[in-house]
Amino acid sequence: MISRKAIGRSFPQAIPITFNIEKKDRAPCRLTCPAGINVQGYIQLIGQKKYDQAASLVMEKAPFPGVLGRVCPHPCEAECRRKLVDKPIAIKELKRFAADRAHLETKELPDIVDRKEKIAVIGAGPAGLTAAYFLRLKGYQVTVFEKLPVPGGMLKTGIPDFRLPPDILDKEINIILAHGISLVPNTAFGSDITFESLKQDGFDAVFLSSGAHESLSLGLEGEDTIEGVIDAISFLRDINLGQKTDCGQKVMIVGGGNVAIDAARCAKRIGSADVSIVYRRTRDEMPAYEEEIIGALEENIDIFTLTAPMKIISKEGRVTGIECIKNELGEMDDSGRRRPVNILGSEFMIECDTLIPAIGQKTDLSWTDAMPGLEITNYNRIKTHPVTLQTSLDNVFAGGDMVTGPATVIEAIAQGRKAAGGIDNYINRIETDPIKTNQVEPDQLENKIKQGLNGEVYADIPVNTKVEERACVQFLDPEKKGSIL
């Protein structure tokens, strides 16, 4: 029994000689992936140099293999059982490797049996494009309405080109649209089109996925009027769309997430000599990815931790600095982190000519007044069914950041695919049975990973497994990294 594998014969004397496959559950990496991507499957295909098939297998769950290979936070690697031997498999980098070598743009499109039902998708971000892709595969007539002149959402306007090259993103978006999806840019929901106008145009269902494109305010006096203060979302959007940015030589970013790090590294690349980040907790509590923090430090970006902004200093209407105060960590707050507490008498000033707040994002829901009956949560997000993502309005579904709050690309993709299934069930009048959805609740995930969905325990790692050094991704020397404009 020790050497028994998933494929084998029931017993040696079996007549006729047939083989069976016994697979009780999915691997921890796949369970952890929000989109449920078949990780071990595409890695096996990569090992066989079947790159087109590997990328196609990823696309069965997520139509952005190249994007995810660059910007996914790879929670799958944290649960990879290879770490019990040496280090986790480089799952994200392998996905990128396969996507870069595949030729999906030349792959023959599947035969799609068209249906008469029309679906409107609001927002061409990762959630919206994913939902459109899987709905189109089911035959629906899908139209995606995008407020901006280009599709991609935060993938296009929020992630810098040095992290996600635009040609990679554009290629995968074009593959999605090539399946017969209509894209209508420069069209804002709530003004250019409304819920009522979509109904009049014959759309049978609507998927809301316009994301969280508004920055949270610091709440400091003069933030909206003093020249030289620009929110991080607008700053990154201007850079990614090739627009001129008014960025000085001494730039201060407030925040500790990925948006803050991206804004700082972009400021450095457009010629700002002195770039600093102010964060109210310690580095260990910074929500930004560790590799991004390391990248910022390598580019000589200063990070002031346990520091909070108190007042914007200005002269003749232009920002000249920030008055800050030192913090210490106190009791735990609702997020599970220790709350920063001001240390009285520790005030000091940091000079800057540009201030970029990057403390969080929110969704613009100003248009909801025109949709009576649409339920909004206490967190100013759209309330949906946990499995189908159906809202309180029967033919309206919602997903992505406007449901979860600002989250990762892979989570938005997972929401888009889930919504496509919910919309398909709604159109076909299929009742959703939560028991049959095989969903794993977040609070149960840890136990499921340890024991499997059916309660079995994963096999022990063989004692003779060879320890091998994991290959690492090579990065350019910071001094050789070019500008982005």
N, C-alpha and C positions, 0 to 999 in steps of 0.2 A: 504493500500500500504506500510505502514511502516514495517509490519512484513512479507512482501512478500519475498520468497526465490527463488533461481534459479530453483528449481524443484517444479512444482505445476500444477494445472488444470487451463485451460484457464478461466473457470468460473464454479461455482458450478453446474449449470444445464446442463453441457455438456453431450451429448449423442453421442456415448458411453462414459463411464467414462474413460478417458485417461489422462495421465500426459505428460507434455512436459518439456523440459529443455531449459532454456533461459540463454545463457552465451554470453555476448557481447564482452568480451575481456579477456586478460590475466592479472594476478596480477603483481604489480610493481616489485616484487622480480624476477619473471620469465622474465619480460621485461629487467631487468638490467643484468641478467646472460648472458655473452657473448655466451654461448652454448645453451641458451634457455631451461635449465633443468626445468622440471615440479616440482617446489619446493613444492607448496602446495599439490600436489599429493602424493609425497613420504613421506611427513610429516604426511599426513592422514594415510598412510599405516603403518608407524612406530607406530602411536597411536593405531592401531589395531594389533600390534605385528606381522605384515606380513613383516618381514625383507627381505626375499628373493625377494618378489615382489617390495619392496621399492628400493632395490639395482638394480633390473632389470629395474625399471622405470628410474633410473638415467642413466643406460647404454644405454637407447634408444637415448640419446644425447651425453653421455660421458662415454667411457669404463674404467674409472678410479675412481670409487666411493670411494675406500679407500684412494687413493692418494689425491683426492680433499678434502676429509674429514680431511686432515692433513695440506695441504699446500696452499689451495685456499685462496685468499685474501677476499673472500666472499663479493663482492660488493652488492649482493642481500640483505644482512642484513642492509645496509645503507638505503635501500628503503622499508624495511619491515614496514607495516602499524601498526604493534603491538607497534612500538615505540611511537605512538600517545597515547598509554595507559600507558606503563611502559618502557619496553626495547624490542629491536628486538628479534625475535625468534632466538635461537642458531642454525641457519641453517647448518653451516659447521659441528659443532659437532654432529648434528643429522645425517648428511650424514655418518660421521665416525662411529657412533653408529650402523647404519643399516648395513654398509659394514662389520663391524667386527662380526656381528651376522648372516650375510647371508652365504650361502654355494654355492656360484656361481660356484666354481670349480667342484662341483658334479652335477650341473645342466645339463640336457640333451641338447646337441648342437642342434641348429635349422637345419631343412632340407634345405640345400642350393642347388639350381639348378645351376650346373656348366655351365659357359660360356667358350668359347674358347679364348677370349681376355686376353692378359697378360699385367699387370701393374707393373712397377718398382717404388718402393718408395725408395728415397735416404735419409737415416737417420732414426734411430729407436728411435727417441724422441717422446714426446707426440703428436706432429702434425702428424708425419709419421705413428706411430702405430695406431692413431685414423683413419686416412685416410685408412690405410690398413684394419682395422676392418670393416668399413662401406662398403668399396669396396668388401671385401670378402662376406659380407652378401648379396650383389647383385649378387654374383656368379663369380666374376672375379678371374683369377689366379694371385695372388699377391705375389711378392717377395720383401722383404725389405733388402736393402744393408746397412750395418753399418760399419763405419770406425773402431770403437773400438771393443774389444773382447766381449763386453756384450751389450745388448740392454738397452734402457732407456733414452739415451741422457742426458740432464741436470738433469733429475729426478734421474738418477743413479750417475752421476759424479759431479753435482753441488750442490745438496741439502744434507746436512749432515744426517747421519743415525739417529741421535737423533731427527731430525725433521721428517724424512721419513724412517721408518725401512725398510731395504732391503727385508725382507720376504714379507711385504705387497706389495711392488712394483713388486717383482718377481712373486708373485701369480697372480696379475692382468695382467702382461705381458704374462704369460703362458696361461691364459684364452683366451686372444686375439689370440695368435699364434695357440691355439688348434683348432681354426675354419678352419684351413687348410692354414695358411699363412706361406710361406717359409722365413726363416731368414738366411742371409749370412753375418756373422761377419768378422771383419778384412779385410774389402774391402772398399777402399777409392775411391770416385768418382773423376775422373780427372786423376787418375793414374792406379789403378787396373781395373777399368771399366770407360768407357767414354760414352757420348751420342751416338756416332756412334756405339760402340760395343753393346749397348743395342738395337739399331735399328736392327743390324745384328742378334741379338738373338731373334728377333721377338716380342719385347715389343711394344704394341700399344700406350701406353702413359707413361709418366714419371712424378712423383711428387717429386719435390725438397724440402726437409725439413731438411737440415743438421744443422740448428740452428746457434747460434752465440757463438762460442767456443774460440774466441780470445780476449784477454784483451787489453784495450786501454792503451797506454803508458802515463806516467806522463810527459815525455819530458824533464827529468832531465839528466844532464851529468853523464855518468857512469852507468845508469840504466841497460843497457844490458851487462855490463862487470864486475861490482863490485860483488863479492861473497856475498851472503846473501840477494839478491834481487830476489824475486820470485812472479810472478803475481798470483792473487787470483784464477783464473780459474784453472791453473796448480796445485796450492796448494790443492784446494778442490778435484780435480780429483785424485791426488796421494793418498790422505787420503781415499777417498771413494773406490778406487780400491785396498786398502791395501798395497800400496807401501811406502817405507821409505821416510820421509820428513826431510829435513835439516832445522829444526826450532830451533832457539836459545831460550834463557831465557828471552830476552827483545824484544818483537815483536811489531812492529808498522804497523798498517793497515791504508791506505789512502783511504777514501771514506765514503759514508753515506747510501749506499743501502743495500739490503738484502745480497748480496754477501760479502760485507765488514763485516757485522755483523756475517754471517756464518763463515767466515775465522777467525774472532777474537775468536768466541766461540770454534771453532775447535782447534785453537792454545792453548787455555786454557786447553782443554781436553787432549792434548797430552803432557802436562807437562810444558808448558811455564809459568813461575812465574809471569811475568809482561807483560800484554797485553794492548795496547792502540789503540784508533782509532782517527785519525785526520780528521776533516770534515770542509770544508771552509765556510759553512753557520751555522745557528743556529739549535738546535735540532728540532724545529718545522718544519724546511724545509727538514729534513732527509727523503729520500724516503723509507727507510726501514719500515717494519711493526712495529707498536708501541709495540706489544707484544714481538717482537724480541729484540727491543731496551731495554725494561724493563728486559728481560732475560739476556742480556749482562751486564747491570748494576748490577743485582743481583749476577752475577758471578765475580764481582769486576774488570770489564773491564772499564778502564777510557776512556771517550770520550772528546776530546779536540775540541770544536766547534769554529767557526769563526777563524780557523787556516788553513794555506795553506803551503805545503812543498815548499821550495825554492832551496835546495841544499842537495845532498847526501854527508855526511861526511864519509870518509873511512881511513883506516890505513892498509898498506901492502896488499891492494886489497880486504879488507873485510870491510863491512859497520859497522860503529860504532855509527852513529847517523844521524839525519836529522835537517838541519837548517830550521826553520819555521818562518812565519810572521803572525801577527794578522791581522784579517780582520774586516771591518765594512760593513753593508749592504747599497748598493746604490740604483740606479734606477732599475726598473723592466727590466728583460731581456726577450728573446723570449719564455722562458718556463713559464712565468707568475710569476716568483720568483724574489726577489730583488737580484741584482748582487753583489757578494762579492768584496769589494775594499780593497787593501792592505793599511795598516797603516804604513807609512814610519817611520823607526826608532824603530819598535816594534819587530825586529828579536830576536829569541831565539833558543836554541838547545834542542832537545829531544834525549837522548841516546837510542840506540837500536842495536841489533846484527842481526835482521831480519827485512826486509822491504817488505811489501806485498801491492802493488798497487791494488786497487779495485774500479776504477773510471768509469767502463763501459765495454761493450763488443761490438764486431763487428763480422761480418760474413766473412769467407774466401771465396772470389770469384775469386781466382787466376785461376780457371779452366774455367772461362767464355770465355777466348780467343778461346777455342776449340768449342764454340757454337755461331758462328756468327749469328747475328740477335736477340740475347737475350737482351732485353732492361734492363738497370740498371738505377735506379733513382739517383738523386744528393746526396742522403744519402747513396749510396753504398748498395742499397737493390734491389731485383729483382722486376721489375714492373709487376703488375698483374691486371686482371679485378677485380673490387671490389666485384662482386657477385660470379663468377665462379672460380676465382684465376688462370685463364688461362693466360699464359705469351704471349709475342709477337711471340713465336713459337707455332703453333697450338696444337701439341700433348705434350706440356710441361706445367705443372702446378707447382706452388710454394706456400708455406705457412709457417706459424710459424715465428720465429725470423728473418729469412732471408728476410721476406717481411715486417713485422711490426716493426722490430728492437726488442731488448730485451724486452720481455713482460712476462705476467704471464702464469702459466700452463693452466688455464682455457681458456685463449685467444688462446693459441697454439692448444688446443683440438678443440675449435670452428673452427679454420682455417682448421684443418684436416678434419672435417666433411663437411665443406663447399666445400673443394677441391674434396672430394669423390663425392659429388653431381655434381660438375662441370665436372669431368672426365666422370661420367656416362652419362651426357647430351651430351658430346662430342662424346663418342663412339656410342651413339644412334642417333646422328645427331639431337638433340633437341635444338632449339634456345632458349636461356635464355631470358625471359621477366622480366625485373627488377620490373615491376609493380606487378607481381604475386609472387615474392619472399618473400613478407611481411617483408622485411628488414627494420630495424629502424636505420636511420642515427644518428651518435653520436650527432650532433648538434640539433637533434630533440628529443633526448631521454628524456630529462627532461620534456618537454611538454607532451610527450606520456605517461610518468609515471603518470603525474598529471591528464590527461584527458582520457587516453585510446586511442587505435588506431583508434577507430571510433568516437572519440570526446566526449564520455560520461564521466561524472565525477563519481568517486568512491563514494560509499555510506558512510555516516557519521558513525563514530564509535558509537555503542550504549552507552548511558550514564550510563547504569548499568553494564558495563564490569568490571569485578573484576581485581584489580591491584594485580599482583603476582610477587614474587621475582624470578628472572631468576637464574637457577642453573648454576654454574660456573665450568669450567674444572679445575681439581686438578692437580697441578704440583709438582714434586719432589723438596724438599729443595735443593738449589744450592750446599750445602756441601755434599749432598748424591748422587749427579749426578756422575756417573762413567765416566771413560775415554772412548775414542772411539777406542783405540787400545789395 
